[in-house]
Amino acid sequence: MPQLNPDPWFIILIFTWTVFLTILPNKITFYKIPNEPLNSDPLGSNMDTWSWPWY
């Protein structure tokens, strides 16, 4: 039965996981978000109340 022969598929599996565990984490960790959130001052923000009636 050829399904039991792991000769070509085992090498492909090992190579694929080697790529996933070595190359891709480096690329993902160096990825920069283009619009990083700004630190806002919680005391300086103006929070107006909503004066509309609820009917």
PyMOL Python script that loads the backbone (N, CA, C, O; Angstrom):
from pymol import cmd

cmd.read_pdbstr("""\
ATOM      1  N   MET A   1       0.840  -1.188   0.000  1.00  0.00           N
ATOM      2  CA  MET A   1       0.000   0.000   0.000  1.00  0.00           C
ATOM      3  C   MET A   1       0.883   1.248   0.000  1.00  0.00           C
ATOM      4  O   MET A   1       1.699   1.410   0.907  1.00  0.00           O
ATOM      5  N   PRO A   2       0.746   2.117  -0.970  1.00  0.00           N
ATOM      6  CA  PRO A   2       1.633   3.284  -1.050  1.00  0.00           C
ATOM      7  C   PRO A   2       1.357   4.339   0.020  1.00  0.00           C
ATOM      8  O   PRO A   2       2.214   5.190   0.262  1.00  0.00           O
ATOM      9  N   GLN A   3       0.184   4.313   0.673  1.00  0.00           N
ATOM     10  CA  GLN A   3      -0.108   5.302   1.698  1.00  0.00           C
ATOM     11  C   GLN A   3       0.772   5.115   2.933  1.00  0.00           C
ATOM     12  O   GLN A   3       0.978   6.056   3.699  1.00  0.00           O
ATOM     13  N   LEU A   4       1.284   3.917   3.122  1.00  0.00           N
ATOM     14  CA  LEU A   4       2.106   3.656   4.295  1.00  0.00           C
ATOM     15  C   LEU A   4       3.567   4.026   4.089  1.00  0.00           C
ATOM     16  O   LEU A   4       4.360   3.977   5.029  1.00  0.00           O
ATOM     17  N   ASN A   5       3.919   4.386   2.894  1.00  0.00           N
ATOM     18  CA  ASN A   5       5.290   4.782   2.624  1.00  0.00           C
ATOM     19  C   ASN A   5       5.437   6.273   2.950  1.00  0.00           C
ATOM     20  O   ASN A   5       4.943   7.102   2.186  1.00  0.00           O
ATOM     21  N   PRO A   6       6.092   6.645   4.049  1.00  0.00           N
ATOM     22  CA  PRO A   6       6.190   8.058   4.436  1.00  0.00           C
ATOM     23  C   PRO A   6       7.359   8.785   3.784  1.00  0.00           C
ATOM     24  O   PRO A   6       7.654   9.928   4.133  1.00  0.00           O
ATOM     25  N   ASP A   7       8.017   8.133   2.847  1.00  0.00           N
ATOM     26  CA  ASP A   7       9.258   8.683   2.300  1.00  0.00           C
ATOM     27  C   ASP A   7       9.101  10.093   1.731  1.00  0.00           C
ATOM     28  O   ASP A   7       9.803  10.976   2.225  1.00  0.00           O
ATOM     29  N   PRO A   8       8.267  10.394   0.758  1.00  0.00           N
ATOM     30  CA  PRO A   8       8.244  11.778   0.262  1.00  0.00           C
ATOM     31  C   PRO A   8       7.456  12.727   1.157  1.00  0.00           C
ATOM     32  O   PRO A   8       7.791  13.909   1.243  1.00  0.00           O
ATOM     33  N   TRP A   9       6.425  12.240   1.819  1.00  0.00           N
ATOM     34  CA  TRP A   9       5.538  13.131   2.557  1.00  0.00           C
ATOM     35  C   TRP A   9       6.110  13.550   3.898  1.00  0.00           C
ATOM     36  O   TRP A   9       5.810  14.635   4.394  1.00  0.00           O
ATOM     37  N   PHE A  10       6.911  12.718   4.469  1.00  0.00           N
ATOM     38  CA  PHE A  10       7.510  13.087   5.750  1.00  0.00           C
ATOM     39  C   PHE A  10       8.507  14.237   5.578  1.00  0.00           C
ATOM     40  O   PHE A  10       8.565  15.140   6.413  1.00  0.00           O
ATOM     41  N   ILE A  11       9.271  14.204   4.518  1.00  0.00           N
ATOM     42  CA  ILE A  11      10.226  15.286   4.246  1.00  0.00           C
ATOM     43  C   ILE A  11       9.478  16.595   3.976  1.00  0.00           C
ATOM     44  O   ILE A  11       9.896  17.656   4.438  1.00  0.00           O
ATOM     45  N   ILE A  12       8.385  16.519   3.237  1.00  0.00           N
ATOM     46  CA  ILE A  12       7.584  17.719   2.967  1.00  0.00           C
ATOM     47  C   ILE A  12       6.994  18.257   4.262  1.00  0.00           C
ATOM     48  O   ILE A  12       6.981  19.469   4.478  1.00  0.00           O
ATOM     49  N   LEU A  13       6.511  17.387   5.115  1.00  0.00           N
ATOM     50  CA  LEU A  13       5.962  17.803   6.402  1.00  0.00           C
ATOM     51  C   LEU A  13       7.023  18.485   7.267  1.00  0.00           C
ATOM     52  O   LEU A  13       6.765  19.541   7.845  1.00  0.00           O
ATOM     53  N   ILE A  14       8.191  17.899   7.357  1.00  0.00           N
ATOM     54  CA  ILE A  14       9.272  18.475   8.167  1.00  0.00           C
ATOM     55  C   ILE A  14       9.704  19.824   7.592  1.00  0.00           C
ATOM     56  O   ILE A  14       9.920  20.773   8.346  1.00  0.00           O
ATOM     57  N   PHE A  15       9.832  19.919   6.287  1.00  0.00           N
ATOM     58  CA  PHE A  15      10.238  21.182   5.670  1.00  0.00           C
ATOM     59  C   PHE A  15       9.188  22.266   5.880  1.00  0.00           C
ATOM     60  O   PHE A  15       9.532  23.418   6.149  1.00  0.00           O
ATOM     61  N   THR A  16       7.928  21.913   5.761  1.00  0.00           N
ATOM     62  CA  THR A  16       6.855  22.887   5.953  1.00  0.00           C
ATOM     63  C   THR A  16       6.838  23.407   7.377  1.00  0.00           C
ATOM     64  O   THR A  16       6.720  24.614   7.590  1.00  0.00           O
ATOM     65  N   TRP A  17       6.953  22.528   8.351  1.00  0.00           N
ATOM     66  CA  TRP A  17       6.957  22.976   9.740  1.00  0.00           C
ATOM     67  C   TRP A  17       8.222  23.764  10.081  1.00  0.00           C
ATOM     68  O   TRP A  17       8.194  24.659  10.925  1.00  0.00           O
ATOM     69  N   THR A  18       9.318  23.430   9.426  1.00  0.00           N
ATOM     70  CA  THR A  18      10.537  24.212   9.639  1.00  0.00           C
ATOM     71  C   THR A  18      10.343  25.640   9.137  1.00  0.00           C
ATOM     72  O   THR A  18      10.779  26.591   9.786  1.00  0.00           O
ATOM     73  N   VAL A  19       9.702  25.790   8.007  1.00  0.00           N
ATOM     74  CA  VAL A  19       9.419  27.132   7.486  1.00  0.00           C
ATOM     75  C   VAL A  19       8.463  27.857   8.424  1.00  0.00           C
ATOM     76  O   VAL A  19       8.676  29.027   8.741  1.00  0.00           O
ATOM     77  N   PHE A  20       7.416  27.177   8.868  1.00  0.00           N
ATOM     78  CA  PHE A  20       6.443  27.809   9.757  1.00  0.00           C
ATOM     79  C   PHE A  20       7.063  28.242  11.081  1.00  0.00           C
ATOM     80  O   PHE A  20       6.689  29.282  11.623  1.00  0.00           O
ATOM     81  N   LEU A  21       7.984  27.479  11.597  1.00  0.00           N
ATOM     82  CA  LEU A  21       8.533  27.778  12.923  1.00  0.00           C
ATOM     83  C   LEU A  21       9.771  28.663  12.905  1.00  0.00           C
ATOM     84  O   LEU A  21      10.161  29.178  13.953  1.00  0.00           O
ATOM     85  N   THR A  22      10.400  28.858  11.754  1.00  0.00           N
ATOM     86  CA  THR A  22      11.607  29.689  11.720  1.00  0.00           C
ATOM     87  C   THR A  22      11.416  30.993  10.951  1.00  0.00           C
ATOM     88  O   THR A  22      11.777  32.060  11.447  1.00  0.00           O
ATOM     89  N   ILE A  23      10.866  30.923   9.777  1.00  0.00           N
ATOM     90  CA  ILE A  23      10.794  32.115   8.927  1.00  0.00           C
ATOM     91  C   ILE A  23       9.565  32.952   9.238  1.00  0.00           C
ATOM     92  O   ILE A  23       9.681  34.168   9.387  1.00  0.00           O
ATOM     93  N   LEU A  24       8.411  32.349   9.337  1.00  0.00           N
ATOM     94  CA  LEU A  24       7.178  33.122   9.501  1.00  0.00           C
ATOM     95  C   LEU A  24       7.077  33.876  10.831  1.00  0.00           C
ATOM     96  O   LEU A  24       6.593  35.008  10.821  1.00  0.00           O
ATOM     97  N   PRO A  25       7.497  33.330  11.966  1.00  0.00           N
ATOM     98  CA  PRO A  25       7.415  34.152  13.186  1.00  0.00           C
ATOM     99  C   PRO A  25       8.248  35.424  13.105  1.00  0.00           C
ATOM    100  O   PRO A  25       7.850  36.452  13.652  1.00  0.00           O
ATOM    101  N   ASN A  26       9.393  35.375  12.435  1.00  0.00           N
ATOM    102  CA  ASN A  26      10.205  36.582  12.291  1.00  0.00           C
ATOM    103  C   ASN A  26       9.488  37.617  11.445  1.00  0.00           C
ATOM    104  O   ASN A  26       9.534  38.807  11.755  1.00  0.00           O
ATOM    105  N   LYS A  27       8.834  37.189  10.392  1.00  0.00           N
ATOM    106  CA  LYS A  27       8.119  38.132   9.540  1.00  0.00           C
ATOM    107  C   LYS A  27       6.914  38.718  10.274  1.00  0.00           C
ATOM    108  O   LYS A  27       6.597  39.896  10.103  1.00  0.00           O
ATOM    109  N   ILE A  28       6.250  37.915  11.077  1.00  0.00           N
ATOM    110  CA  ILE A  28       5.061  38.392  11.781  1.00  0.00           C
ATOM    111  C   ILE A  28       5.436  39.351  12.908  1.00  0.00           C
ATOM    112  O   ILE A  28       4.729  40.334  13.129  1.00  0.00           O
ATOM    113  N   THR A  29       6.522  39.095  13.619  1.00  0.00           N
ATOM    114  CA  THR A  29       6.893  39.969  14.728  1.00  0.00           C
ATOM    115  C   THR A  29       7.415  41.323  14.257  1.00  0.00           C
ATOM    116  O   THR A  29       7.325  42.300  15.001  1.00  0.00           O
ATOM    117  N   PHE A  30       7.955  41.409  13.049  1.00  0.00           N
ATOM    118  CA  PHE A  30       8.438  42.685  12.540  1.00  0.00           C
ATOM    119  C   PHE A  30       7.373  43.465  11.803  1.00  0.00           C
ATOM    120  O   PHE A  30       7.654  44.546  11.285  1.00  0.00           O
ATOM    121  N   TYR A  31       6.170  42.953  11.743  1.00  0.00           N
ATOM    122  CA  TYR A  31       5.085  43.642  11.067  1.00  0.00           C
ATOM    123  C   TYR A  31       4.648  44.836  11.899  1.00  0.00           C
ATOM    124  O   TYR A  31       4.412  44.709  13.100  1.00  0.00           O
ATOM    125  N   LYS A  32       4.541  45.981  11.269  1.00  0.00           N
ATOM    126  CA  LYS A  32       4.131  47.204  11.953  1.00  0.00           C
ATOM    127  C   LYS A  32       2.706  47.558  11.561  1.00  0.00           C
ATOM    128  O   LYS A  32       2.332  47.457  10.392  1.00  0.00           O
ATOM    129  N   ILE A  33       1.922  47.967  12.529  1.00  0.00           N
ATOM    130  CA  ILE A  33       0.579  48.443  12.250  1.00  0.00           C
ATOM    131  C   ILE A  33       0.701  49.863  11.711  1.00  0.00           C
ATOM    132  O   ILE A  33       1.358  50.690  12.344  1.00  0.00           O
ATOM    133  N   PRO A  34       0.100  50.176  10.578  1.00  0.00           N
ATOM    134  CA  PRO A  34       0.294  51.511   9.994  1.00  0.00           C
ATOM    135  C   PRO A  34      -0.257  52.647  10.851  1.00  0.00           C
ATOM    136  O   PRO A  34       0.337  53.725  10.879  1.00  0.00           O
ATOM    137  N   ASN A  35      -1.347  52.446  11.534  1.00  0.00           N
ATOM    138  CA  ASN A  35      -1.927  53.492  12.367  1.00  0.00           C
ATOM    139  C   ASN A  35      -2.007  52.996  13.810  1.00  0.00           C
ATOM    140  O   ASN A  35      -3.021  52.444  14.238  1.00  0.00           O
ATOM    141  N   GLU A  36      -0.936  53.201  14.533  1.00  0.00           N
ATOM    142  CA  GLU A  36      -0.933  52.749  15.914  1.00  0.00           C
ATOM    143  C   GLU A  36      -1.784  53.692  16.761  1.00  0.00           C
ATOM    144  O   GLU A  36      -1.793  54.899  16.520  1.00  0.00           O
ATOM    145  N   PRO A  37      -2.500  53.155  17.752  1.00  0.00           N
ATOM    146  CA  PRO A  37      -3.362  54.007  18.571  1.00  0.00           C
ATOM    147  C   PRO A  37      -2.546  54.986  19.415  1.00  0.00           C
ATOM    148  O   PRO A  37      -1.452  54.667  19.882  1.00  0.00           O
ATOM    149  N   LEU A  38      -3.093  56.158  19.596  1.00  0.00           N
ATOM    150  CA  LEU A  38      -2.424  57.185  20.388  1.00  0.00           C
ATOM    151  C   LEU A  38      -2.817  57.052  21.853  1.00  0.00           C
ATOM    152  O   LEU A  38      -3.925  56.624  22.176  1.00  0.00           O
ATOM    153  N   ASN A  39      -1.904  57.420  22.724  1.00  0.00           N
ATOM    154  CA  ASN A  39      -2.220  57.440  24.147  1.00  0.00           C
ATOM    155  C   ASN A  39      -3.057  58.679  24.440  1.00  0.00           C
ATOM    156  O   ASN A  39      -2.630  59.804  24.179  1.00  0.00           O
ATOM    157  N   SER A  40      -4.228  58.468  24.974  1.00  0.00           N
ATOM    158  CA  SER A  40      -5.092  59.609  25.269  1.00  0.00           C
ATOM    159  C   SER A  40      -5.112  59.852  26.772  1.00  0.00           C
ATOM    160  O   SER A  40      -4.953  58.930  27.572  1.00  0.00           O
ATOM    161  N   ASP A  41      -5.305  61.086  27.124  1.00  0.00           N
ATOM    162  CA  ASP A  41      -5.356  61.476  28.525  1.00  0.00           C
ATOM    163  C   ASP A  41      -6.792  61.275  29.031  1.00  0.00           C
ATOM    164  O   ASP A  41      -7.702  61.948  28.549  1.00  0.00           O
ATOM    165  N   PRO A  42      -7.017  60.369  29.988  1.00  0.00           N
ATOM    166  CA  PRO A  42      -8.394  60.133  30.442  1.00  0.00           C
ATOM    167  C   PRO A  42      -8.981  61.322  31.203  1.00  0.00           C
ATOM    168  O   PRO A  42     -10.202  61.481  31.234  1.00  0.00           O
ATOM    169  N   LEU A  43      -8.144  62.157  31.816  1.00  0.00           N
ATOM    170  CA  LEU A  43      -8.654  63.300  32.567  1.00  0.00           C
ATOM    171  C   LEU A  43      -8.948  64.486  31.652  1.00  0.00           C
ATOM    172  O   LEU A  43      -9.787  65.324  31.982  1.00  0.00           O
ATOM    173  N   GLY A  44      -8.275  64.568  30.513  1.00  0.00           N
ATOM    174  CA  GLY A  44      -8.438  65.714  29.638  1.00  0.00           C
ATOM    175  C   GLY A  44      -9.537  65.540  28.604  1.00  0.00           C
ATOM    176  O   GLY A  44      -9.866  66.487  27.891  1.00  0.00           O
ATOM    177  N   SER A  45     -10.112  64.344  28.509  1.00  0.00           N
ATOM    178  CA  SER A  45     -11.139  64.152  27.495  1.00  0.00           C
ATOM    179  C   SER A  45     -12.453  64.789  27.940  1.00  0.00           C
ATOM    180  O   SER A  45     -12.844  64.682  29.102  1.00  0.00           O
ATOM    181  N   ASN A  46     -13.120  65.445  27.011  1.00  0.00           N
ATOM    182  CA  ASN A  46     -14.355  66.144  27.302  1.00  0.00           C
ATOM    183  C   ASN A  46     -15.520  65.197  27.030  1.00  0.00           C
ATOM    184  O   ASN A  46     -15.782  64.854  25.877  1.00  0.00           O
ATOM    185  N   MET A  47     -16.211  64.776  28.067  1.00  0.00           N
ATOM    186  CA  MET A  47     -17.325  63.854  27.924  1.00  0.00           C
ATOM    187  C   MET A  47     -18.616  64.619  28.197  1.00  0.00           C
ATOM    188  O   MET A  47     -19.007  64.790  29.352  1.00  0.00           O
ATOM    189  N   ASP A  48     -19.276  65.079  27.137  1.00  0.00           N
ATOM    190  CA  ASP A  48     -20.543  65.781  27.294  1.00  0.00           C
ATOM    191  C   ASP A  48     -21.668  64.773  27.484  1.00  0.00           C
ATOM    192  O   ASP A  48     -21.637  63.672  26.935  1.00  0.00           O
ATOM    193  N   THR A  49     -22.659  65.173  28.270  1.00  0.00           N
ATOM    194  CA  THR A  49     -23.813  64.298  28.461  1.00  0.00           C
ATOM    195  C   THR A  49     -24.748  64.433  27.282  1.00  0.00           C
ATOM    196  O   THR A  49     -24.716  65.431  26.561  1.00  0.00           O
ATOM    197  N   TRP A  50     -25.561  63.451  27.092  1.00  0.00           N
ATOM    198  CA  TRP A  50     -26.504  63.437  25.987  1.00  0.00           C
ATOM    199  C   TRP A  50     -27.814  64.017  26.486  1.00  0.00           C
ATOM    200  O   TRP A  50     -28.487  63.420  27.327  1.00  0.00           O
ATOM    201  N   SER A  51     -28.166  65.157  25.977  1.00  0.00           N
ATOM    202  CA  SER A  51     -29.330  65.883  26.521  1.00  0.00           C
ATOM    203  C   SER A  51     -30.618  65.597  25.726  1.00  0.00           C
ATOM    204  O   SER A  51     -31.593  66.327  25.902  1.00  0.00           O
ATOM    205  N   TRP A  52     -30.666  64.592  24.879  1.00  0.00           N
ATOM    206  CA  TRP A  52     -31.870  64.320  24.131  1.00  0.00           C
ATOM    207  C   TRP A  52     -32.896  63.595  25.006  1.00  0.00           C
ATOM    208  O   TRP A  52     -32.514  62.785  25.850  1.00  0.00           O
ATOM    209  N   PRO A  53     -34.162  63.866  24.825  1.00  0.00           N
ATOM    210  CA  PRO A  53     -35.177  63.113  25.581  1.00  0.00           C
ATOM    211  C   PRO A  53     -35.270  61.674  25.087  1.00  0.00           C
ATOM    212  O   PRO A  53     -34.920  61.377  23.945  1.00  0.00           O
ATOM    213  N   TRP A  54     -35.737  60.799  25.943  1.00  0.00           N
ATOM    214  CA  TRP A  54     -35.782  59.362  25.637  1.00  0.00           C
ATOM    215  C   TRP A  54     -37.131  58.934  25.075  1.00  0.00           C
ATOM    216  O   TRP A  54     -37.462  57.751  25.158  1.00  0.00           O
ATOM    217  N   TYR A  55     -37.899  59.806  24.527  1.00  0.00           N
ATOM    218  CA  TYR A  55     -39.187  59.403  23.935  1.00  0.00           C
ATOM    219  C   TYR A  55     -39.211  59.615  22.458  1.00  0.00           C
ATOM    220  O   TYR A  55     -40.217  59.328  21.809  1.00  0.00           O
TER     221      TYR A  55
END
""", "prot")
cmd.dss("prot")
cmd.show_as("cartoon", "prot")
cmd.util.cbc("prot")
cmd.orient("prot")
